[in-house]
């Protein structure tokens, strides 16, 4: 247990991690942080992704019809905002909000992610939105990944209609309980690893694993969400080099701006497991430059209050050299076969036959006890439920509409049978 003097550190940590990576780095880059390692200073000057497909050194006008972002196949559905009652704000992000909504005809509850096109275009994030949608489409009912029911758009907004998950963020429960006992941490880590292994089997690297992106369903099972930073088409030995992620969980190779592969997800799994067991990420510091320095250079320190198998797993996952990291050779199979997970029957796990160690005890869809009141007490904006014919079509809105042709998606009819 941490002493009272560490509470401000925890509070600052929770506040910082809710900020987006780019905004966060731009903010700290304007301050002078003392650090003896030059590479950390160069890292702090990064404010834009470096991957060629994402670089935009000079401001460019909105895409013309010949440069439109094609976000995939469209079944040309007739869904529209007025099909839903938007009930509560349950989350917020860089480009919009997540709302609890009830479909008027079906009377089903959904989490509807509503994104502002202008905000996406301003930050040149169309490709990340494309990745999120494509990954959602590839999720063939994996039990620990959030499902996309359909998507649609208006002239100024994109709408993802997703599974409604109301057991709360893992981050929310960690905040309340400080840390978890080892059996509970093992259960969550196993379900997370299963989801990551499935994504890797589709040649998708997740890249942004953190407790805020890990939800609990109404029974207490893990649901991984937010696929905006996923990188598609990464073969088993393939690499990428975009500087992205969340500061506390960045792997050394990402900080070094070196090519990295799917083992970046196993580093993040190690960081999340460490946080579940100890209450803070492994190399955390309030001083971000010092935290980056710790990730790059400080040896992993493990307190003695965990089992040898947990210690061995953390040492394997949080190996700074990705070529020696657990998972570097046989990916998920190495994690699955580790002695720490020997109590787990993986067939039962994937079938959800293992009783979760914690039950959120929600009474129904309207039970919002596990959502942060910061969100749920916010009024639902009137504009969320407006259809395209009820808004003023300005030039910028028209350009935004043209940039996302092909976004809409509805599953084929036989998938409902």
C-alpha positions as CSV (number, residue, x, y, z in Angstrom):
1,X,0.0,0.0,0.0
2,X,1.2,3.5,-0.8
3,X,1.5,6.1,1.9
4,X,-0.5,9.3,2.2
5,X,2.3,11.4,0.6
6,X,1.7,9.5,-2.7
7,X,-1.9,10.5,-3.1
8,X,-1.2,13.7,-5.0
9,X,0.9,11.6,-7.4
10,X,-2.0,9.2,-8.0
11,X,-4.4,12.1,-8.5
12,X,-2.1,13.8,-11.0
13,X,-1.6,10.5,-12.8
14,X,-5.4,10.0,-13.2
15,X,-5.8,13.5,-14.5
16,X,-2.9,13.3,-17.0
17,X,-3.9,10.0,-18.5
18,X,-7.3,11.3,-19.5
19,X,-5.7,13.7,-21.9
20,X,-5.0,12.7,-25.5
21,X,-1.4,11.9,-26.4
22,X,-0.8,14.6,-28.9
23,X,-2.4,17.4,-26.7
24,X,-0.4,16.0,-23.8
25,X,2.9,16.1,-25.6
26,X,2.3,19.5,-27.0
27,X,1.6,20.8,-23.5
28,X,4.7,19.3,-21.9
29,X,6.9,20.2,-24.8
30,X,6.4,23.9,-24.0
31,X,7.9,23.4,-20.5
32,X,11.5,22.7,-19.6
33,X,11.9,19.3,-17.9
34,X,15.4,18.5,-16.7
35,X,16.6,15.2,-18.1
36,X,20.0,13.9,-18.7
37,X,19.1,11.7,-21.7
38,X,19.0,13.6,-25.0
39,X,16.7,11.0,-26.6
40,X,14.0,11.9,-24.1
41,X,14.2,15.5,-25.1
42,X,13.8,14.6,-28.8
43,X,10.8,12.4,-27.9
44,X,9.1,15.3,-26.1
45,X,9.4,17.5,-29.3
46,X,7.2,15.0,-31.2
47,X,3.7,16.3,-31.8
48,X,2.7,14.5,-35.0
49,X,2.8,10.8,-36.0
50,X,5.9,10.0,-38.1
51,X,4.5,7.2,-40.3
52,X,4.6,8.5,-43.9
53,X,0.9,7.7,-44.4
54,X,0.0,10.0,-41.5
55,X,2.5,12.8,-42.0
56,X,1.3,16.3,-42.9
57,X,4.1,18.7,-42.7
58,X,2.1,21.5,-44.4
59,X,-1.5,22.4,-43.8
60,X,-3.6,21.1,-46.7
61,X,-7.2,21.9,-47.8
62,X,-10.0,19.5,-47.0
63,X,-10.0,16.5,-49.5
64,X,-11.6,17.1,-52.8
65,X,-14.0,14.5,-54.2
66,X,-11.0,12.9,-56.0
67,X,-9.2,12.5,-52.7
68,X,-12.1,11.1,-50.6
69,X,-11.3,8.7,-47.8
70,X,-13.1,5.5,-48.7
71,X,-14.0,3.9,-45.4
72,X,-15.0,0.6,-46.8
73,X,-18.1,-1.2,-48.1
74,X,-21.5,0.4,-47.6
75,X,-24.8,-1.4,-47.5
76,X,-26.5,2.0,-47.8
77,X,-28.5,1.6,-44.6
78,X,-31.3,4.0,-43.8
79,X,-30.4,4.6,-40.2
80,X,-30.5,8.2,-38.9
81,X,-30.2,9.9,-35.5
82,X,-33.9,10.3,-35.1
83,X,-34.2,6.5,-34.9
84,X,-32.8,6.7,-31.3
85,X,-33.6,8.2,-28.0
86,X,-30.3,9.5,-26.7
87,X,-30.5,9.1,-22.9
88,X,-27.1,9.8,-21.2
89,X,-23.5,10.8,-21.9
90,X,-21.4,7.8,-20.8
91,X,-18.0,8.8,-22.3
92,X,-16.0,11.5,-24.0
93,X,-13.1,11.5,-26.4
94,X,-11.0,13.8,-28.6
95,X,-13.6,13.9,-31.4
96,X,-17.0,13.5,-29.7
97,X,-19.0,11.6,-27.1
98,X,-20.4,8.1,-26.4
99,X,-24.0,8.0,-25.4
100,X,-26.4,5.5,-24.1
101,X,-29.2,5.3,-26.6
102,X,-32.4,3.2,-27.1
103,X,-33.5,2.3,-30.6
104,X,-37.1,3.5,-30.9
105,X,-38.3,0.6,-33.0
106,X,-36.3,-2.3,-31.6
107,X,-36.2,-0.9,-28.0
108,X,-32.7,-2.2,-27.7
109,X,-30.0,-0.3,-25.8
110,X,-26.8,0.6,-27.6
111,X,-23.6,2.7,-26.9
112,X,-23.6,5.2,-29.8
113,X,-20.2,6.8,-30.4
114,X,-20.8,10.2,-32.1
115,X,-17.8,11.9,-33.7
116,X,-17.5,15.4,-35.1
117,X,-16.2,15.3,-38.7
118,X,-14.7,18.7,-38.5
119,X,-12.6,17.8,-35.4
120,X,-11.4,14.6,-37.2
121,X,-10.4,16.5,-40.3
122,X,-8.8,19.3,-38.4
123,X,-6.4,16.8,-36.7
124,X,-6.1,14.8,-39.9
125,X,-7.2,11.6,-38.2
126,X,-9.4,10.2,-41.0
127,X,-7.2,7.1,-41.3
128,X,-7.5,6.3,-37.6
129,X,-11.3,6.4,-37.9
130,X,-11.0,4.2,-40.9
131,X,-8.9,1.7,-38.9
132,X,-11.4,1.7,-36.0
133,X,-14.3,1.0,-38.3
134,X,-12.4,-1.7,-40.3
135,X,-11.3,-3.5,-37.1
136,X,-14.9,-3.4,-35.7
137,X,-16.1,-5.0,-39.0
138,X,-13.5,-7.8,-38.6
139,X,-14.6,-8.7,-35.1
140,X,-16.5,-11.9,-35.8
141,X,-18.2,-12.1,-32.4
142,X,-15.1,-12.5,-30.3
143,X,-16.4,-12.6,-26.7
144,X,-13.9,-10.0,-25.3
145,X,-14.1,-7.4,-28.1
146,X,-16.9,-4.8,-28.4
147,X,-19.2,-5.4,-31.4
148,X,-20.3,-3.0,-34.1
149,X,-24.0,-3.3,-35.0
150,X,-24.1,-0.7,-37.7
151,X,-22.7,2.8,-38.6
152,X,-24.2,5.8,-40.4
153,X,-23.4,9.4,-40.9
154,X,-25.0,12.8,-41.2
155,X,-23.4,15.8,-43.0
156,X,-21.4,16.7,-39.9
157,X,-21.2,13.6,-37.7
158,X,-20.2,9.9,-37.8
159,X,-22.2,7.4,-35.7
160,X,-20.9,4.0,-34.4
161,X,-23.7,1.9,-33.0
162,X,-21.9,-0.4,-30.5
163,X,-22.6,-3.0,-27.8
164,X,-23.7,-1.3,-24.7
165,X,-21.4,-2.4,-21.9
166,X,-22.2,-1.0,-18.4
167,X,-20.0,-2.8,-15.9
168,X,-17.5,0.1,-15.9
169,X,-14.0,0.8,-17.1
170,X,-11.2,-1.3,-15.5
171,X,-9.7,2.0,-14.7
172,X,-12.8,3.1,-12.7
173,X,-12.6,-0.1,-10.6
174,X,-8.8,0.2,-10.1
175,X,-9.4,3.8,-8.9
176,X,-11.8,2.6,-6.3
177,X,-9.9,-0.4,-5.1
178,X,-6.2,0.7,-5.6
179,X,-5.1,-2.7,-6.8
180,X,-6.5,-6.3,-7.3
181,X,-5.6,-9.6,-5.7
182,X,-3.6,-11.9,-8.0
183,X,-6.4,-14.3,-9.0
184,X,-8.6,-11.4,-10.1
185,X,-5.7,-9.8,-12.0
186,X,-4.9,-13.2,-13.7
187,X,-8.5,-13.6,-14.9
188,X,-8.6,-10.1,-16.5
189,X,-5.1,-10.6,-18.0
190,X,-6.1,-13.9,-19.5
191,X,-9.3,-12.4,-21.2
192,X,-7.3,-9.4,-22.4
193,X,-4.5,-11.7,-23.8
194,X,-7.2,-13.8,-25.6
195,X,-8.6,-10.7,-27.3
196,X,-5.1,-9.5,-28.2
197,X,-4.2,-12.9,-29.6
198,X,-7.3,-12.8,-31.7
199,X,-6.5,-9.4,-33.1
200,X,-3.0,-10.6,-33.9
201,X,-4.4,-13.6,-35.8
202,X,-6.1,-11.0,-38.0
203,X,-2.7,-9.2,-38.4
204,X,-4.0,-6.3,-36.3
205,X,-1.8,-4.7,-33.6
206,X,-3.9,-2.9,-31.0
207,X,-1.3,-0.4,-29.7
208,X,-3.3,1.4,-27.1
209,X,-4.0,-1.1,-24.3
210,X,-4.8,0.7,-21.0
211,X,-7.4,0.3,-18.3
212,X,-9.6,3.1,-19.8
213,X,-10.0,1.0,-23.0
214,X,-10.9,-2.2,-21.0
215,X,-14.5,-2.4,-20.0
216,X,-16.4,-5.0,-17.8
217,X,-19.7,-6.3,-19.1
218,X,-22.7,-6.8,-16.8
219,X,-21.4,-10.2,-15.7
220,X,-17.8,-9.0,-15.1
221,X,-16.1,-10.2,-18.3
222,X,-13.6,-8.1,-20.1
223,X,-14.6,-6.2,-23.2
224,X,-11.8,-4.4,-25.2
225,X,-12.9,-1.2,-26.9
226,X,-11.6,1.8,-28.8
227,X,-9.8,0.6,-31.9
228,X,-8.7,4.0,-33.2
229,X,-5.0,3.3,-32.8
230,X,-5.1,-0.2,-34.2
231,X,-2.6,-0.9,-37.1
232,X,-3.9,-3.3,-39.7
233,X,-2.0,-5.6,-42.0
234,X,1.0,-6.3,-39.7
235,X,2.2,-9.8,-40.6
236,X,3.7,-12.0,-37.9
237,X,7.2,-10.5,-38.6
238,X,6.0,-7.2,-39.8
239,X,6.7,-3.8,-38.2
240,X,5.4,-0.2,-38.1
241,X,6.9,3.0,-36.7
242,X,4.1,5.4,-35.8
243,X,4.7,7.3,-32.6
244,X,1.4,6.8,-30.8
245,X,-0.2,5.4,-27.7
246,X,-0.6,6.6,-24.1
247,X,2.5,7.9,-22.3
248,X,2.4,5.6,-19.3
249,X,2.3,2.5,-21.6
250,X,4.6,3.3,-24.4
251,X,7.1,0.6,-25.1
252,X,10.9,1.4,-25.2
253,X,11.0,0.7,-29.0
254,X,8.2,3.2,-29.6
255,X,10.0,5.9,-27.5
256,X,13.2,5.1,-29.4
257,X,11.3,5.7,-32.6
258,X,12.4,2.3,-33.9
259,X,10.3,0.0,-35.9
260,X,8.1,-2.2,-33.7
261,X,5.8,-5.2,-34.1
262,X,3.0,-7.0,-32.3
263,X,5.1,-7.5,-29.2
264,X,4.3,-3.9,-28.4
265,X,0.9,-5.2,-27.2
266,X,2.5,-7.7,-24.9
267,X,4.5,-4.9,-23.3
268,X,1.2,-3.1,-22.7
269,X,-0.3,-6.2,-21.2
270,X,2.6,-6.4,-18.8
271,X,2.1,-2.7,-17.9
272,X,-1.6,-3.2,-17.3
273,X,-1.0,-6.4,-15.2
274,X,1.6,-4.5,-13.2
275,X,-0.9,-1.7,-12.6
276,X,-3.6,-4.2,-11.5
277,X,-1.2,-5.7,-9.0
278,X,0.5,-2.5,-7.7
279,X,-1.9,0.4,-8.4
280,X,0.3,2.4,-10.8
281,X,2.0,1.6,-14.1
282,X,5.5,0.1,-13.8
283,X,7.6,3.2,-14.7
284,X,5.2,5.9,-13.6
285,X,6.4,9.4,-12.6
286,X,4.6,12.7,-12.4
287,X,7.4,14.2,-14.4
288,X,6.8,12.8,-17.9
289,X,10.4,13.2,-19.1
290,X,11.5,11.2,-16.1
291,X,8.9,8.6,-16.8
292,X,10.1,8.2,-20.4
293,X,13.7,8.0,-19.0
294,X,12.5,5.3,-16.6
295,X,10.9,3.3,-19.5
296,X,14.0,3.5,-21.5
297,X,16.7,3.0,-18.9
298,X,15.4,2.0,-15.4
299,X,15.4,-1.7,-14.5
300,X,12.0,-3.2,-13.7
301,X,11.5,-3.2,-9.9
302,X,9.1,-5.7,-8.4
303,X,8.1,-5.6,-4.8
304,X,8.0,-9.0,-3.0
305,X,4.3,-9.2,-2.5
306,X,3.5,-11.2,-5.7
307,X,4.1,-14.9,-6.5
308,X,7.2,-16.0,-8.4
309,X,5.1,-16.9,-11.4
310,X,3.6,-13.3,-11.6
311,X,7.1,-11.9,-11.2
312,X,8.4,-14.1,-14.0
313,X,5.6,-13.1,-16.3
314,X,6.0,-9.4,-15.6
315,X,9.8,-9.7,-16.3
316,X,9.0,-11.5,-19.6
317,X,6.4,-9.0,-20.8
318,X,8.2,-5.9,-19.6
319,X,11.5,-6.9,-21.3
320,X,12.9,-3.7,-22.9
321,X,14.4,-5.7,-25.8
322,X,11.4,-6.6,-27.9
323,X,13.3,-9.5,-29.6
324,X,13.6,-11.1,-26.1
325,X,10.1,-10.2,-24.9
326,X,7.6,-12.9,-24.0
327,X,5.5,-13.4,-27.2
328,X,8.3,-12.5,-29.6
329,X,8.6,-16.0,-31.0
330,X,5.1,-17.6,-30.9
331,X,3.0,-14.6,-29.9
332,X,-0.1,-15.5,-27.9
333,X,0.9,-19.2,-27.4
334,X,3.8,-18.1,-25.3
335,X,1.6,-16.0,-23.0
336,X,-1.1,-18.7,-22.9
337,X,1.4,-21.4,-21.9
338,X,3.1,-19.3,-19.2
339,X,3.0,-20.9,-15.7
340,X,1.2,-17.8,-14.3
341,X,-1.9,-18.9,-16.4
342,X,-1.7,-22.6,-15.5
343,X,-4.9,-22.3,-13.4
344,X,-6.8,-21.0,-16.5
345,X,-8.7,-23.4,-18.7
346,X,-8.6,-21.5,-21.9
347,X,-11.5,-23.3,-23.6
348,X,-13.7,-22.5,-20.6
349,X,-12.4,-18.9,-20.6
350,X,-13.3,-18.3,-24.2
351,X,-16.7,-19.9,-23.6
352,X,-17.3,-17.6,-20.6
353,X,-17.7,-20.7,-18.4
354,X,-15.4,-19.2,-15.7
355,X,-17.3,-17.2,-13.2
356,X,-15.7,-13.7,-13.1
357,X,-14.1,-12.7,-9.8
358,X,-16.1,-9.5,-9.5
359,X,-19.8,-9.0,-10.5
360,X,-20.7,-5.4,-11.2
361,X,-24.3,-6.2,-10.0
362,X,-26.0,-3.9,-12.5
363,X,-29.8,-4.0,-12.4
364,X,-30.3,-3.3,-16.0
365,X,-29.4,-0.9,-18.9
366,X,-30.4,2.2,-17.0
367,X,-28.1,1.3,-14.1
368,X,-25.2,3.7,-14.6
369,X,-23.5,3.3,-11.2
370,X,-20.2,2.3,-12.8
371,X,-19.9,5.3,-15.1
372,X,-18.1,8.4,-14.0
373,X,-20.6,11.1,-12.9
374,X,-18.4,13.6,-14.8
375,X,-20.0,12.1,-17.9
376,X,-23.5,11.0,-16.9
377,X,-24.3,14.4,-15.3
378,X,-23.6,16.2,-18.5
379,X,-26.6,17.1,-20.6
380,X,-27.1,15.3,-23.9
381,X,-26.5,17.9,-26.7
382,X,-29.6,18.6,-28.8
383,X,-27.5,18.4,-31.9
384,X,-26.8,14.7,-31.3
385,X,-30.2,13.6,-32.5
386,X,-30.5,15.9,-35.5
387,X,-30.8,14.5,-39.0
388,X,-28.9,16.0,-41.9
389,X,-31.9,17.9,-43.2
390,X,-32.2,19.8,-39.9
391,X,-28.8,21.4,-39.9
392,X,-27.4,24.3,-41.9
393,X,-25.2,22.9,-44.6
394,X,-22.1,25.2,-44.5
395,X,-19.2,24.9,-46.9
396,X,-17.0,23.2,-44.2
397,X,-19.8,20.8,-43.3
398,X,-20.2,19.9,-47.0
399,X,-16.4,19.2,-47.3
400,X,-16.6,17.1,-44.2
401,X,-19.5,15.1,-45.6
402,X,-17.6,14.4,-48.8
403,X,-14.5,13.2,-46.9
404,X,-16.3,10.2,-45.4
405,X,-18.2,8.7,-48.3
406,X,-18.5,5.0,-47.8
407,X,-18.5,5.1,-44.0
408,X,-22.0,3.7,-43.5
409,X,-22.3,0.0,-42.8
410,X,-25.0,-2.4,-42.0
411,X,-24.5,-6.2,-41.6
412,X,-26.0,-8.5,-44.2
413,X,-29.5,-9.6,-43.4
414,X,-28.6,-13.3,-42.8
415,X,-26.2,-12.3,-40.0
416,X,-29.3,-11.5,-37.9
417,X,-30.7,-15.0,-38.3
